[in-house]
């Protein structure tokens, strides 16, 4: 070091000063100041020693100051607003007897020291700004009011969430049709225990306008609808994601959910025949199993397939009434029905577009994806309920149906891609139970907004809405999630989250893709295995008697409405029935 060399040179020069008298210091002074008065000699000694002392202490300070600057960085590691900061700086410098650290007040940070190092910790409350952290050092002979100071720049990056604007939708100046929709929505269906005390599952749902929509003052396009029949004990859940590029998709998603749930509500209010078919199937033998499978498939087709078709027609009717192209109402569509029987749970689903429907069982570490996400012609594209090819024939409808009997499960999830994309990142990961474990535990134990998915907790809807505010870089679409869940506390904890994440990280991307491909193929093969007449088509059951009256209107809609949706008798419907998977028999 330059300062150290300077100190050595100074010491060497002092050593080389010739000694003219080997007596006492006073003798030396008398020799040097020969003939001077005692007063003058005293002034000389004080002045000379004082200058030497000042020079010595100046040189010493320079040396210690250099050591301090060498020991500490000029820039501290960057922090992030609203994120924990914890940085330790080793600091043990020769000749520094004590030190302290000055951290700017009001920014959420403090310091601690053990004498050999110091740590700056806390949660920065301000962002997008640089702050000065001052380390003050004292040494032997140092003026108390003039310590050596080292300045470190600490840059706190802004929390990205604070950079997003939340602009209200200007409904007053929006042209008709407005299709006004709130920025958020929540729902909770509390289902009372059975007379014998058996607890029932509840449904909770929340929908939140995405940051990308709020940034531009655009409306929320997602929608959901929940229903439980207290008499028959059937659950119905619908979730839809209006296309962001479609101007009126918020109305398309609303029409789809409302129409489908109303259709299912009507048919399931008198479900005796359907339920008898399910009982016969679960108790049947191999002599009549295929026939019973077809009967179950026909009933699911009539309930879910026709609910979806009826929803599409309702959107077409609204588009025609407004003289607006139907593609501007484009929406994805997820629909599920479920009921608990003494032989297990029966769950059936219909799925168009992206997002996800999954039957999750924490105890068995399983996740059954109830369909396959649609992919468009290009990356990032999907298919919508409003597309004519969705209902081009019976096979197209059956390919989107799934139904299963399970002894039990933890939760049935329906979510738009605003949730599935940040949580799973790829379609392959949707088939990974580890990922669903992480989601489940993240819901229950989120550091900022945990969701208490316990029985009869109506506050869960607001907790779920807050949870939807999670941060995920690059994922700022509308977010909607609906959960049919078991009404009892989960036993998992934050360690489980970490364990599941670590276990998942051990699996290579290739393994995950291979697993996904195998499962998707199995589902698809099972889906089409009994489609004996792929050219057959079907209209909604409730529209069969209205076909003659509506013939003229249907003909006018021909350009935008899928053609060939005819009424179908029971035999043709049975021929199209798909195979049902039964677990636990």
Beta strands, then each sheet from edge to edge (+ up, - down):
strand 1: 79-80
strand 2: 84-90
strand 3: 96-102
strand 4: 109-113
strand 5: 117-123
strand 6: 129-139
strand 7: 148-157
strand 8: 184-189
strand 9: 202-208
strand 10: 222-228
strand 11: 235-241
strand 12: 333-341
strand 13: 344-352
strand 14: 356-361
strand 15: 366-369
strand 16: 401-406
strand 17: 411-415
strand 18: 479-485
strand 19: 581-582
sheet 1: 1+ 7+ 6- 3+
sheet 2: 2+ 5- 4+
sheet 3: 8+ 9- 18+ 17- 14+ 15-
sheet 4: 10+ 11- 12+ 13- 16+ 19+
end
